[in-house]
Every structure is written in C-alpha cells, then in structure tokens.
Amino acid sequence: MRLWIKFTKESPLRFLSHLDLMRAWQRAIRRARLPVAYSAGFNPHPKMSFASALAVGITSEAEYLDIQFTESLGEEQLTALQKALPQGMAMTGWREVQDNAPALMALIRAAEWLVPLPQDGLPQLQQKIEQVLQASELTVTREGKKGVKTVDIRPMIYGLHVDEKERLVMLLASGGEGGVRPREVLGLLDVPEAEKHLHRTELLVGVKQCLQSPMHVLLNEKEVSVNAKEDCYQL
C-alpha cells in the first residue's frame, strides 16, 4: 500500500531540519507499529520521501509524504500514526496511490506562499507588484557549485496579489524543472524582512498547463491528469 499524506509543520517545529523531519516521521511510524516497506540492498531504508524540502524557519500547512507499506492500513492504524506524531505536526489528509505511480516529488511544479504584511507599506507594495507582473524579464544572480549565474525568474512567477486580509500571496514555480525562491521575489518587492514570516499554503502538481493539489489529481497507473471536479490553476 502506498500513500500520499498531507501534513502541517507548525510553529513549534519551524526550526526542524529536513533530516530531523524525516527522523520524526520514522519514529512515529515505529511507535504506531506500522509495516513500512524497506528498500533492498546492504543499507535498506524506509520507502518514504517528501514532495519538496522546506527551509528551516518556515511553517507550512501543506507538506506531503510519499510512503509505501507492505500491507494495507485501516483507519485505526492511521489514527495511531497521527497520535504518534510530535506536537506541531498534524495529518490533514491522505490518499492511496498506485505502487507504480510517479514519485510525488517528480510531479511538483509550484508552491503557494503566504506572507503577512505591515499596513503602512501596502500602497508602495501594490505598485511594486504591478511592476513585477508587467515586467518582461526579471533577472537575479545565484551562486552555485559552478560559480555565479544570472537567471530570469519572471516566467516562474505565476501569481502575486494581496488578499482580503492584507497578506501577500505568491504562486511560484517549484520542483525539479526549475523554480524561484520566495526570498528572490520578496527582494524584488523590497520587503526582504518578510521572509521570516513565510508560510507555505500548498504544493501543486503540474499537468500540462494546469496546477492542482496532489490530493485531487487523477492517477491512472503512470498517467496524471486534472480532476475537472476540483479547483485548479490555469497557467
């Protein structure tokens, strides 16, 4: 049995590293005595992975675990798993997927972020947002193993707006095909200090020119398609 589990990473766990988060799940699985599947070879490890790594210091309501078990689980076992998780981590949904479905991390194409804003700077921020959205090119510099390179991030900014609660909402490309870092966009908007309040609200699977939640996309063996009955974002 293979599951995609959606869970939160709340304030008490915001400084937990990616490796520590994996260990927390492994401990919870052992406490709940669930039959997790292991890889073969000299150094077997649980068949589990996260859809997308979350930087230290950031909270989230939409983290995803892709995990495989050796047998089917019932509601009682999943409840036991929830109780075994540390405070600040809660399972908010799960779905069973085919064993031969693509790895979830390979399907992620975008992430949605939320940032609370100071009211005194909203008019200026609105102007900055309009400038960013109207720009044909937005270049940033990045340092990597091969040195410094310049990247145009404009095509990877899918959406920017201030919601009714005066919070900045950013829909940004993410995943193996390339992405933009939230701090890069906050820098363009002249609010770099807002990074310490970053909150991830969703990860989205890319299906052609659409984005949809992993909980909603349709899976047919190795094929992934949009569920027309659920909300999706059109690129």
N, C-alpha and C positions, 0 to 999 in steps of 0.2 A: 504494500500500500504506500502510495506516495502522496504527500500533502503539500499544499502551499498554505502557510499560516501567516496571517496578518497580525502584527502586534505593535504595541506602543513602546517608546523609550522616553519616559517622563523625566522630570527634573532631578529626582534622586539618583538617576543613572546617567545623567548627561556627560559626566566625565569618564564613563566606562569606555575603554578602548574597544576596537573591533575584535581583537583576540579575547579580551575579557568577556565580551558579549557572547562570543561563541562558547566559552567555558561555562558561562551562566546557563546557557541552554543545555549543554551536555550534563551539567549537574542536575538540572531539573528533570531531564529525561531519565537519569539514573534513579532519582528519588521517586519518580512516578512509576518506575519499573516497566518502561515501555520497550518493546522489541525493535529497537532501531537497527537498521541494516548497516553493515560494515563493508568497506572495500576489501578486495583481495590483496595478496602480496605480503611482504615481510613486515610492513608497517601499516596494518589496517587502521582505518579511521572511519568515524560515522559518516554516512552518506547524507550530509547536510551542508547547505551553503546559504548565504544571504543574497538577496536580489541586488543590493547595492550597499557598499560600505558607507557609513555615516561618520563624519568627522567628530572628534572628541569635542565636547562642549555644546553640541547641538541636540535639541529634543525632536521627537518625531511621533506622529500618530499613524504612520504608515510604513512600518518596516515589514519585510517579508522574509520568511524562512522557507526554503525548499528542502524537504526532508523525506527520506524513504524508510519504511518499516518492513519487517519481514512478514507481518501479518496484518490483517485489518484491525482497526481500532474502533471501539464503541464510544458513545457519548460519555460514559463513566470514566474511561481512560483519559479522554481529552480534558475532562474536568479536573482529574488528578494532576495532569500536566500543568494546567493553569494555577492550581494551588501550590505547585512546587516552584513556580517562578518567583523571583525576588520582587519586592515592592518597587513599583515604578515601571513594571513590565506586565502588560496585560494582553491576552489574546483577544482580538476583536472580530476575528473571522477566520475561516479555513475552508478549503475545498479540496476534494480528491482529484488528482490528475493522473493521466496515463503514465505508466513507467517509462514509455518511450517518448514522452513529450519533451520538447527542448528545455534546456536549463533555464530557469526563470531569469537569471542574471543576463542571459544572452538575448532576452526579449525586451528588456527595459530600454526605453528610448527617451523618457522625460521624467522630470521631477517637479512637483509643485511646492513652492516655499511661501511662508507667511512671516512677515516682519512687522511688529508694532512700531508706530511712528510718533514722534513728537508733533503736537498740533501746530506749533509756531512755525514749522518749516514746510507745511503742506503746499501752499501756493507755489513755492520755488520747486518743490519736488514734482508737482504736476507738470511744470514746464520742462523739467529735465526728462521726465518720462516721455513726453511728446517728442522731444529732440531725439531720444534714443530710438523710438519707434519709427520716426521719419528718416533716420539715417540709412544710407545705402551700405555703409561699411563702418564697423567699429573694431579697431584693432587693439589688442592687448599684447604685452610681452610675457612670455612664460620661460622659466628656467627648468631645464631637464637634464638628463644624463648626457645628452649630445650638445648641451650649451643653450644659449638663449634663442628663442624663435618668436616670430610675430604671428598672431592668429587673429583672423576676422571672426568675431563671435556674433555678429548681427544675425546670420542665418539660424543661429542656435537659440535665439531669444524668441520664444513662441508667444509669450504674452506678458504684459506688465500693466497693472492697474492698482488703484487704491480702492478698497472695498468700503461698504457702508459703515464699518467700524473703524475706519481710518487706519487700515493696515495695508502694507504693501504686499501684493500677491504677485509672485513671479513663476511663470511656467517656462522652464529651461530644459534644453536638451541634456540628456544624461545617458550614460551607458557606453558600451564598447565601441559604438560607431562614432563617438566623439561627444563632447559636452562642454558646457560653460559653467564655471564656478560661481556660486552666488556672490562671493566677495568681489568678483570682477564686475558684476552688474552694479552692486552697491557702490563700488568705486566710481563707476561712470555717473551714478546718480548723486555723487558727493555726500553719501551717508555711510561711509565705511564703518563707523562705530556701531551701526545696526547689526553687524554680523554676530555680535554676542547674544542677540535675541532671536537668531534664526530658528525656525521651526518647520520641519518637513511635514506636509499635509497629505502627500500622495506620491506614489511611484506609478508610472503609466507604461503600458506595453504599446509598442508601435506596430500597427497593422496598416501597411501601405501609407496612406495619408491621414490616418486616424490614430488617436491615442485613447486607450481605455484601461480601466483598472484591471489588474490581474485577477480580481475576484469575479469579473464579468465577461472577459473574452471567452470566445468559444474555442474549444480544443477538439480536434479530430485527428488522433494519432499525432503526427508531427506538424500538422497544419494548424495555424492560428488565424481566426477570423473575428470580425467585430460582431458583438451581440447587439442587434438592432433594437432590442427591447430595453437597453440600458443606455445611460448617458455616455457620450464620447466626445472628444475634442477633435475638430477637423482642422488639419494644418493648412 
